[in-house]
Amino acid sequence: MDDLEYWLKGAVPEIPLLLQPVAHALLQVQKELKEVFIDFDEKKLWDRPRNVASLGFHLNHLTGVLDRLFTYAEGNSLTDEQMVFLKNEGIENIDTGSKELLKAFDLQVIKSLEQLKNTNPETLNETRFVGRKMLPSTVIGLLFHAAEHTTRHFGQMLVTIKIL
């Protein structure tokens, strides 16, 4: 059963049924990221072949975006710390390796799953606002976008790895 994708393994315990696809997507990316980085050459973490985003950027961005979108879904504004992370997530940091970046992503997935467990399904259609411009979305819109955005960047990472 371990070789099955998460969406085929049944419900993730304690997560509302309507939010299962979000949990499945995050868990699937988490699992596959670990597999992709098993024999990864650390010297290539910040390489930008053909001027595409580096794997280091993607790992930072995955963590940061989940944090930000889930913050908005709770109805909160970003903290100063989150704004600093956003500003710096694309900056190459040769002192940070893939293991540290994967661990940060793992911790953010755990935090996100906890938030999903505590999300009342009756709030899914409630309006939430994004960014300084206070652009309107909904709880379900933000959570779905978090899942979609995570899978999109993971797909970009797979292409980058092939190029490397």
Backbone bond lengths (Angstrom), bond angles and torsions (degrees), N, CA, C in turn:
res aa  C-N    CA-C-N  psi(-1)  N-CA   C-N-CA  omega(-1)  CA-C   N-CA-C  phi
1 M - - - 1.456 - - 1.525 111.09 -
2 D 1.336 117.47 -18.39 1.449 120.80 -178.15 1.526 112.08 -70.03
3 D 1.330 117.72 -20.21 1.458 120.16 179.90 1.525 112.31 -85.13
4 L 1.328 117.46 -5.85 1.461 121.16 178.29 1.523 110.64 -78.25
5 E 1.329 115.40 150.57 1.457 118.96 172.59 1.522 108.53 -72.06
6 Y 1.331 115.74 154.16 1.461 120.50 -173.95 1.526 113.15 -57.75
7 W 1.308 117.88 -35.19 1.463 118.89 -177.29 1.522 111.77 -68.33
8 L 1.327 117.71 -14.09 1.465 121.72 177.77 1.530 112.86 -99.65
9 K 1.311 117.17 1.12 1.467 121.49 -177.70 1.527 113.01 -95.31
10 G 1.309 117.16 -1.08 1.459 119.64 -178.09 1.512 111.37 95.30
11 A 1.315 114.47 -173.68 1.456 121.14 -174.66 1.528 111.57 -71.36
12 V 1.324 114.61 142.20 1.463 121.31 172.18 1.532 105.58 -78.99
13 P 1.328 117.44 125.48 1.468 120.30 -175.76 1.528 113.54 -53.30
14 E 1.316 114.22 137.84 1.464 124.59 173.05 1.518 114.94 74.53
15 I 1.319 118.30 -2.96 1.465 119.92 179.75 1.522 108.17 -94.63
16 P 1.345 117.54 129.69 1.466 120.50 179.84 1.530 111.38 -53.07
17 L 1.314 115.66 144.46 1.469 120.99 -175.64 1.526 113.04 -54.78
18 L 1.322 117.47 -40.65 1.464 119.55 -178.49 1.527 112.64 -67.40
19 L 1.322 117.29 -16.92 1.467 121.02 -179.21 1.523 112.87 -103.39
20 Q 1.330 116.81 3.00 1.464 120.09 178.52 1.529 112.69 -57.58
21 P 1.347 119.69 -42.25 1.469 118.06 179.60 1.524 113.38 -60.05
22 V 1.317 117.26 -33.51 1.464 120.57 177.58 1.533 109.06 -65.63
23 A 1.327 116.40 -49.04 1.469 120.67 179.61 1.524 111.00 -60.98
24 H 1.323 116.86 -44.27 1.465 120.42 -179.42 1.531 111.17 -60.08
25 A 1.331 116.89 -43.89 1.467 120.17 -178.57 1.521 111.02 -64.29
26 L 1.333 117.01 -44.35 1.463 119.85 -179.00 1.523 111.55 -65.02
27 L 1.316 116.45 -43.42 1.466 120.55 179.69 1.526 111.62 -65.95
28 Q 1.332 117.06 -37.20 1.460 120.58 179.53 1.523 111.06 -65.00
29 V 1.322 116.46 -45.67 1.460 119.91 178.62 1.523 110.03 -63.99
30 Q 1.322 117.29 -42.60 1.463 121.13 178.42 1.526 111.02 -56.55
31 K 1.317 116.48 -46.47 1.470 121.81 -179.84 1.535 111.16 -63.74
32 E 1.319 116.29 -48.28 1.462 119.78 -176.05 1.523 112.37 -70.41
33 L 1.325 117.46 -32.05 1.464 119.42 176.32 1.524 110.80 -60.16
34 K 1.317 115.76 -43.24 1.467 119.54 179.39 1.529 110.45 -61.14
35 E 1.317 117.11 -39.84 1.465 121.13 179.88 1.524 111.22 -66.58
36 V 1.312 116.96 -41.80 1.466 122.21 -177.55 1.524 111.54 -64.84
37 F 1.325 116.70 -33.52 1.462 120.41 -174.52 1.519 113.83 -95.74
38 I 1.327 118.50 9.65 1.470 120.75 -179.05 1.522 111.64 -57.86
39 D 1.303 118.72 -51.64 1.469 122.14 -177.48 1.525 111.32 -113.55
40 F 1.311 117.00 32.95 1.455 120.99 -174.44 1.530 111.64 -73.78
41 D 1.312 116.51 139.13 1.467 123.42 176.30 1.531 108.39 -82.47
42 E 1.328 115.79 106.08 1.468 122.20 -175.38 1.527 113.43 -55.98
43 K 1.318 116.67 -26.29 1.464 119.76 -179.22 1.531 111.81 -65.18
44 K 1.321 116.68 -16.17 1.467 120.57 -177.15 1.533 113.48 -99.38
45 L 1.331 117.23 1.67 1.468 121.19 -174.26 1.525 112.95 -57.38
46 W 1.313 117.05 -37.07 1.468 120.26 -175.97 1.531 112.32 -107.72
47 D 1.340 116.85 8.13 1.465 120.24 176.63 1.530 109.76 -66.89
48 R 1.347 114.22 148.07 1.459 120.61 179.20 1.533 109.08 -125.78
49 P 1.334 117.26 74.92 1.467 119.43 -177.93 1.530 110.87 -63.02
50 R 1.303 114.48 134.34 1.465 120.93 179.98 1.531 111.75 54.26
51 N 1.317 115.44 28.49 1.458 124.37 175.83 1.540 113.87 65.68
52 V 1.332 118.02 24.15 1.464 120.41 173.67 1.526 108.50 -84.87
53 A 1.310 116.65 167.95 1.460 121.22 179.40 1.531 110.24 -64.41
54 S 1.318 115.51 144.78 1.463 120.56 179.70 1.527 110.49 -74.67
55 L 1.321 115.49 160.73 1.464 120.86 176.14 1.526 110.31 -64.55
56 G 1.332 116.68 -35.82 1.459 120.35 176.52 1.516 111.61 -60.18
57 F 1.342 116.10 -43.57 1.464 119.25 176.02 1.520 110.48 -59.09
58 H 1.326 116.85 -49.79 1.468 119.87 -177.42 1.528 111.62 -57.61
59 L 1.328 116.99 -43.71 1.464 119.62 179.97 1.526 111.20 -63.36
60 N 1.327 116.84 -44.32 1.464 120.42 175.92 1.523 110.87 -60.73
61 H 1.319 115.33 -46.43 1.459 121.32 -176.31 1.533 111.26 -63.94
62 L 1.325 117.31 -41.77 1.470 120.05 178.22 1.524 110.77 -56.81
63 T 1.311 116.10 -45.57 1.465 120.75 179.47 1.525 110.98 -64.57
64 G 1.319 116.01 -48.52 1.465 120.50 -177.70 1.515 113.67 -64.21
65 V 1.317 117.01 -43.22 1.464 120.02 -178.74 1.525 111.20 -64.78
66 L 1.323 117.13 -43.52 1.465 118.82 177.21 1.520 110.39 -58.13
67 D 1.305 116.31 -46.07 1.456 120.48 179.88 1.529 110.80 -59.10
68 R 1.316 116.83 -46.85 1.468 120.37 -177.02 1.527 112.11 -68.26
69 L 1.320 117.28 -47.17 1.467 119.02 -177.45 1.523 111.90 -65.48
70 F 1.322 116.74 -38.25 1.462 119.27 178.11 1.534 111.07 -70.31
71 T 1.324 117.10 -30.64 1.467 120.75 174.71 1.527 109.51 -64.16
72 Y 1.319 116.74 -47.32 1.468 120.15 177.96 1.528 110.87 -62.21
73 A 1.323 117.48 -39.24 1.468 120.92 -179.84 1.531 111.18 -61.63
74 E 1.319 116.56 -30.71 1.466 120.32 176.40 1.517 112.06 -75.75
75 G 1.335 116.63 -9.78 1.458 120.67 -178.76 1.518 113.01 90.51
76 N 1.337 116.41 15.77 1.461 121.21 -177.93 1.524 111.54 -103.81
77 S 1.317 114.54 158.75 1.465 121.57 172.11 1.524 108.13 -90.01
78 L 1.313 115.80 163.03 1.457 120.07 178.78 1.525 110.52 -72.45
79 T 1.314 115.08 146.83 1.458 121.50 176.83 1.527 109.31 -84.12
80 D 1.316 115.79 167.99 1.466 120.01 175.32 1.523 110.43 -59.63
81 E 1.333 116.70 -38.77 1.468 121.02 179.45 1.539 111.02 -62.26
82 Q 1.322 116.62 -41.67 1.467 120.11 178.02 1.527 111.10 -65.80
83 M 1.313 117.43 -36.50 1.465 120.62 178.80 1.527 110.65 -66.70
84 V 1.332 117.22 -39.55 1.465 120.97 177.27 1.528 109.55 -64.11
85 F 1.338 116.81 -43.75 1.461 120.24 178.62 1.529 110.02 -59.44
86 L 1.320 117.20 -45.60 1.468 122.04 178.85 1.524 110.44 -57.54
87 K 1.310 116.22 -46.70 1.461 120.95 -178.13 1.530 111.54 -62.26
88 N 1.332 116.62 -34.06 1.463 120.87 -173.14 1.521 115.48 -101.52
89 E 1.333 118.39 -3.69 1.467 118.15 -171.79 1.518 113.69 -66.58
90 G 1.310 118.13 -20.55 1.458 120.43 179.13 1.513 114.47 -95.27
91 I 1.321 116.61 -2.78 1.466 120.46 -177.78 1.529 109.64 -83.31
92 E 1.316 114.62 129.01 1.469 120.25 179.25 1.515 110.29 -60.67
93 N 1.325 115.34 132.51 1.466 120.87 178.10 1.522 107.71 -132.05
94 I 1.331 115.95 93.41 1.465 119.95 -175.29 1.525 112.63 -68.12
95 D 1.342 117.45 -12.75 1.462 120.84 177.31 1.527 112.37 -82.53
96 T 1.320 116.39 -7.32 1.463 121.02 -179.99 1.520 108.71 -111.06
97 G 1.326 115.99 124.19 1.459 120.96 -179.19 1.519 112.14 -99.14
98 S 1.304 115.02 176.71 1.466 119.89 -177.78 1.525 111.72 -63.95
99 K 1.326 117.91 -34.09 1.472 119.97 180.00 1.523 111.46 -60.50
100 E 1.336 116.13 -43.60 1.467 120.11 178.37 1.526 111.43 -66.19
101 L 1.318 116.15 -41.31 1.464 119.97 -179.84 1.526 111.46 -67.81
102 L 1.339 116.54 -38.88 1.470 120.00 176.52 1.524 111.19 -66.29
103 K 1.323 116.87 -38.09 1.467 120.09 178.51 1.529 110.37 -64.42
104 A 1.320 117.04 -41.99 1.469 120.64 177.92 1.528 110.32 -61.94
105 F 1.337 116.72 -41.05 1.461 119.83 177.73 1.526 110.19 -65.08
106 D 1.328 117.55 -43.98 1.470 120.96 177.74 1.527 111.18 -55.90
107 L 1.318 116.42 -46.13 1.465 120.23 179.76 1.522 111.60 -63.19
108 Q 1.336 116.41 -37.39 1.469 119.64 178.54 1.525 110.75 -69.38
109 V 1.326 118.35 -36.77 1.466 120.83 176.25 1.525 109.76 -63.85
110 I 1.315 117.41 -43.40 1.468 120.68 178.03 1.529 110.03 -59.34
111 K 1.321 116.42 -46.49 1.468 121.48 178.72 1.533 110.69 -61.22
112 S 1.314 116.08 -42.30 1.469 120.95 -179.74 1.525 111.55 -64.97
113 L 1.335 116.80 -42.50 1.466 120.52 178.50 1.530 110.75 -63.45
114 E 1.324 116.62 -38.43 1.470 119.63 176.61 1.519 110.52 -62.08
115 Q 1.326 115.93 -41.95 1.466 119.21 178.91 1.529 110.66 -64.91
116 L 1.325 117.19 -39.61 1.462 120.02 177.15 1.530 110.69 -60.00
117 K 1.325 116.51 -42.33 1.464 121.06 179.09 1.523 111.44 -59.15
118 N 1.319 115.55 -33.72 1.459 120.81 -176.58 1.518 113.80 -95.80
119 T 1.326 117.35 5.79 1.459 120.83 179.52 1.520 109.54 -85.43
120 N 1.299 115.51 121.78 1.454 121.45 178.05 1.527 108.27 -75.83
121 P 1.337 118.38 121.14 1.465 120.21 -179.54 1.533 113.49 -57.10
122 E 1.300 117.07 -23.51 1.472 119.69 179.12 1.525 112.19 -70.04
123 T 1.338 117.26 -13.46 1.473 120.50 -179.71 1.524 112.60 -95.33
124 L 1.318 118.16 -2.42 1.471 120.46 -171.37 1.526 114.11 -60.14
125 N 1.307 117.90 -30.08 1.466 120.39 -179.87 1.523 113.38 -93.06
126 E 1.324 116.44 2.32 1.461 119.26 179.43 1.525 110.66 -69.19
127 T 1.311 115.25 144.48 1.453 121.83 179.46 1.524 110.59 -72.75
128 R 1.316 114.42 138.80 1.451 122.55 172.82 1.526 106.63 -133.05
129 F 1.319 115.65 154.57 1.458 119.98 -176.67 1.522 110.57 -115.11
130 V 1.334 114.85 143.65 1.464 122.10 -173.18 1.520 110.05 -117.82
131 G 1.323 114.91 127.69 1.457 121.59 171.07 1.511 114.98 72.38
132 R 1.322 113.00 -177.69 1.466 120.21 -179.31 1.519 112.19 -64.51
133 K 1.316 115.89 -29.69 1.469 119.70 179.69 1.524 112.46 -79.11
134 M 1.339 115.62 -5.81 1.469 121.16 178.39 1.538 111.28 54.75
135 L 1.320 115.43 49.64 1.461 121.02 179.38 1.533 108.69 -72.13
136 P 1.319 117.39 135.53 1.467 119.90 -174.64 1.527 113.09 -78.58
137 S 1.311 115.08 140.59 1.455 123.62 171.49 1.519 106.34 -146.13
138 T 1.317 116.22 -164.02 1.462 121.88 175.47 1.522 107.82 -133.31
139 V 1.316 115.89 168.01 1.464 119.68 177.00 1.525 109.35 -58.33
140 I 1.329 117.50 -49.87 1.471 120.68 -178.67 1.526 110.80 -64.32
141 G 1.327 117.50 -36.26 1.456 120.76 178.74 1.516 111.58 -63.14
142 L 1.317 116.74 -43.43 1.467 121.08 179.50 1.523 111.61 -67.32
143 L 1.326 116.43 -43.63 1.464 119.79 -178.80 1.522 111.38 -68.07
144 F 1.338 117.04 -40.77 1.462 119.82 177.17 1.529 110.05 -64.41
145 H 1.333 116.15 -42.21 1.461 118.66 179.79 1.530 110.80 -64.22
146 A 1.322 117.57 -35.75 1.470 120.33 176.76 1.525 110.23 -58.29
147 A 1.324 117.00 -43.98 1.466 121.19 179.12 1.519 111.16 -67.45
148 E 1.306 116.36 -47.15 1.468 121.30 -178.37 1.515 110.81 -63.65
149 H 1.309 117.50 -43.41 1.457 122.11 -178.62 1.535 110.63 -65.12
150 T 1.322 115.98 -39.47 1.460 120.75 178.40 1.522 110.79 -62.59
151 T 1.334 117.13 -46.27 1.462 119.68 -179.53 1.525 111.55 -68.23
152 R 1.319 117.08 -34.18 1.466 120.40 179.22 1.527 110.34 -64.35
153 H 1.323 116.85 -46.34 1.466 119.25 179.66 1.524 111.74 -68.06
154 F 1.316 117.29 -34.42 1.463 118.62 176.30 1.530 109.99 -62.90
155 G 1.299 117.56 -41.36 1.467 121.11 176.20 1.527 111.56 -60.35
156 Q 1.325 117.24 -41.61 1.461 120.65 177.09 1.531 109.96 -62.92
157 M 1.327 116.35 -38.18 1.462 120.30 178.41 1.528 111.32 -62.42
158 L 1.324 116.61 -41.62 1.465 119.77 -179.98 1.520 111.15 -60.94
159 V 1.331 117.42 -39.57 1.457 120.86 178.26 1.528 109.32 -67.08
160 T 1.321 117.63 -44.06 1.463 121.29 179.23 1.518 110.96 -59.86
161 I 1.303 116.93 -42.57 1.466 120.64 178.99 1.532 110.84 -60.94
162 K 1.313 116.60 -40.70 1.471 119.42 178.03 1.531 111.04 -63.85
163 I 1.327 116.94 -39.29 1.460 120.70 178.34 1.522 110.22 -64.94
164 L 1.341 115.88 -41.52 1.479 120.30 -179.63 1.506 110.61 -64.15
